[in-house]
Amino acid sequence: MFSFFANQSSSPQLDNKDLEQINQDDLEAMDLKWQVAMLSMRVKPFYKKTRRKLEFNGKERVGFDKTKVECFTCYRRGHFSKDCRTARNSGNKSR
């Protein structure tokens, strides 16, 4: 019925009589608040990793384009040094 009640597994089960007593506008407001809370929980880890604000108005893509990034370890394009798969002490620094 509403996503807020569907995700409440630890709460006591509500039957239709209980839900009919609650105002429909209150249920809808509660459901919207629940959905916003769930969305913000999913966005926070991405924001922590990138420290960039998300743009949803079409000016900028969400995420980061790594095609022009050059690794400081192997000097290849497409990844950062922390994501490099080459051995750190191999001396493979052919530029």
C-alpha positions in Angstrom: 0.0 0.0 0.0 2.5 2.7 1.1 6.2 2.2 1.1 6.6 3.4 4.7 4.4 0.5 6.0 5.8 -2.0 3.5 9.3 -1.5 4.9 8.4 -1.7 8.6 9.1 -5.3 9.4 9.8 -4.9 13.1 6.6 -2.9 13.8 3.3 -4.7 14.7 1.2 -5.6 11.7 -1.5 -3.0 10.9 -4.8 -4.2 9.4 -7.1 -2.3 7.2 -9.2 -1.1 10.1 -6.2 0.6 11.6 -5.2 2.2 8.3 -8.8 3.4 7.6 -8.7 5.5 10.8 -5.6 7.5 9.6 -6.3 10.4 7.4 -5.3 9.8 3.8 -3.4 13.1 3.5 -1.4 12.1 6.6 -0.5 8.7 5.2 0.6 10.4 1.9 2.7 12.9 3.8 4.3 10.2 5.9 5.0 8.1 2.7 6.6 11.1 1.0 8.8 11.8 4.0 9.8 8.1 4.1 10.8 8.1 0.5 12.8 11.3 0.8 14.6 9.8 3.8 15.4 6.6 1.9 16.7 8.6 -1.1 18.9 10.8 1.1 20.4 7.6 2.7 21.3 6.3 -0.7 22.9 9.7 -1.8 25.0 10.2 1.3 27.7 7.5 0.6 28.1 8.8 -3.0 28.6 12.3 -1.7 31.1 11.2 0.9 33.2 9.4 -1.7 33.2 12.2 -4.3 32.6 15.4 -2.2 30.7 16.7 -5.2 27.1 17.9 -5.2 24.8 16.1 -7.6 23.3 18.1 -10.5 20.0 16.9 -11.7 19.0 19.8 -13.9 20.9 18.6 -17.0 23.9 21.0 -16.8 26.3 18.4 -15.6 26.4 14.6 -15.6 26.1 12.8 -12.3 29.3 11.0 -11.5 32.8 11.5 -12.8 34.2 10.9 -16.3 37.6 9.1 -15.9 38.5 8.9 -19.5 40.8 11.9 -19.3 42.3 11.1 -15.9 45.9 10.0 -15.9 47.2 7.6 -13.2 50.3 8.8 -11.3 51.6 5.2 -10.8 51.5 3.8 -14.3 50.7 7.0 -16.3 47.9 5.3 -18.2 44.5 7.0 -18.7 41.2 5.9 -17.3 41.8 5.4 -13.6 43.3 7.0 -10.5 46.4 5.9 -8.7 44.5 4.4 -5.8 42.7 2.1 -8.3 45.8 1.2 -10.2 46.3 -2.6 -10.8 50.0 -2.5 -11.6 52.4 -3.4 -8.9 53.6 -0.3 -6.9 57.3 -1.2 -6.9 57.6 -2.7 -10.4 59.2 0.4 -11.9 56.7 0.4 -14.8 56.9 4.1 -15.2 57.2 4.4 -18.9 55.9 7.8 -19.9 
